[in-house]
């Protein structure tokens, strides 16, 4: 794929399924992905499978995880968490680190925001990232999220990192 941007028309969000497990298993073997997304490394396939079953059968009232599809293959997921009234927190993970920085994240976030507004009436979005995650910060700023605070420290790619909170009101 080189460094070309991804055509937004080839990105879709869709429900996750058990059939996606083999792709998720591949992501779980990418140490960079795991370290960037807080996934435990070297998980057993059985534990990962049980976790994935839990993800796809999500019964939570305040959490939604939807798959990101590029050219008809799953490449990541986008979350709405802490859904309350017209507010939700956005999260995203692109499963293959070689696809990072190609515009998939921002286009997927836009798809999820459209879905969240149409289905749930969400108009206020929160997001959080690590200070060292320059790609994520640039993506949020490109989408016109505003930095609102710097609260908390968390490990990111093996080092302690400042957390930055963002907000976008439509």
N, C-alpha and C positions, 0 to 999 in steps of 0.2 A: 504494500500500500504506500510505501515511501512516506513523504511528509504531506501528501495531499489531504485536504479537508474532506470530510465525509459529506456526501449529498444528503441533506436533511430528508429528502423524499424516500431514502432507503432505510431510515430509522423509524421504528415503530415501538410502542410499548404494548405488552401483552401479558396475560396471566402466566404465572410460572406453572410448570407441571413436573411430574415425577420423571418424565422423559428428559428433562434438563439435567438430571443428576450427573450423567457422564461428563457433561461440560463443566459443571461445578467441581467435580472431582479433579479435573485437569487444572482448574484455577487453584485448588487447594495445594497443588504441588509446585506452584510458583511462589517462591519465598518472598519475592518483592511485593507481589499482590497481597500475600498474607500479612506481611509486616506493615504495609500501607493501610490496610483495612481492619486491622485488629483481629485477624483470623489466627487461631491457634495453628502453629506449624506441626507437621507430622501427625495429623489427626488420623485415627483409624478410619478405614472406609466405612465400617459399620456405624461409627459415631457420626460421621459426616452424613451418611444416609438418613439416620434418625433425625438429625438437625434439619436436613432438607425437607423431609416429610413434614416436620413442624412448620417450616417456612411456607410450604405450599398449602397447608391446611389451616392457615392463620385464622383464628376465631376472634382476634382482638378487635375491639370497637375503635381503638385509637391508633391503629397501625396498619399500613398497607404496603406490601412489597410487590412490585411489578417488574417483569423482565424487559430488558432492552434488546431489541432485535435489529441487527444490521444485515442487510442482504439475506434475510430469512434464516439467520443463525443467532443464537443467544450470545450476547457479548458482555452482558452486565445486568445490573438491576438498579432500580430507583425506589426509594422509600418515602412514604409520608408517615411521620411519627408524631406522637403527642398531639393528635388531632383533637381540637376542642373549639367549638363554635366555628369561627371563620379563620382559625389559625392552625398551622401545621409546620412541623420541622421537616425539611428536605434532606435526604441523604442519597448518595450515589456510589456505586462501585462498578468500574469497568474491569472485567475479569482477566483480560489479556493485557499485560503491561505494555506490549508492543503497540497496542491501540491507543495508549494514553497520549493526549495532546493533539488529537485529530479532530476535535469538535464534537465528538460523540456525546460527551457529558453535557455540554450546554444545550445541545439540541434535545437530548433526552429529558433534561430538567424542564425545558419549555413544553414538551409533550406532557409531562406529568403535571405541570402547573395548569395546563389547559384542561386535562382530565379532572384535576382536583377542583377547579373552579366550576366546571360544567356539572360534575356529579355531587360535589359536597359544598359548593359555595365558598371555598377557601379563597381568601383575598390577602391574607398576611402569611408570609413565609419566613421561617427562620432557618439558618444553616450555621454550621460550625466546621472549622477546619484548623489544621495545624499551621503555625507560622511558617514552617519550612516547606509546606505544600504549596509551592508557588503556582503550579498549574490550577489547583483548586481555587486559590485566591483570585487568580486572573479570571477564571470562569465566572465566579460569583460577581466580581466587579463588572465584567462584560455584560452580565445579566441585570446590572443595576442594583445589586444588593449593596447595602451600606453597612460598613463595620460599625457595630454598636458597643462592643466590649471586648476585653481580653481577660477572661476569667478561666483559670484552671491550667494545669500542666498535664500532659499525657505523652506516652511513648509513641513516636512516629519514626519508622524506619530505623529503629534501634536506639534512638536518642530521645531524651526528655525534651518536650516541645511545648511552647506556649499555644493555648487554644484561642482562636479568634471567633467571636460570634457575629453573625450578620443577620440582616433583616431586610425584607422587601414587602412593601404594601402596595397593592394594585388599586 
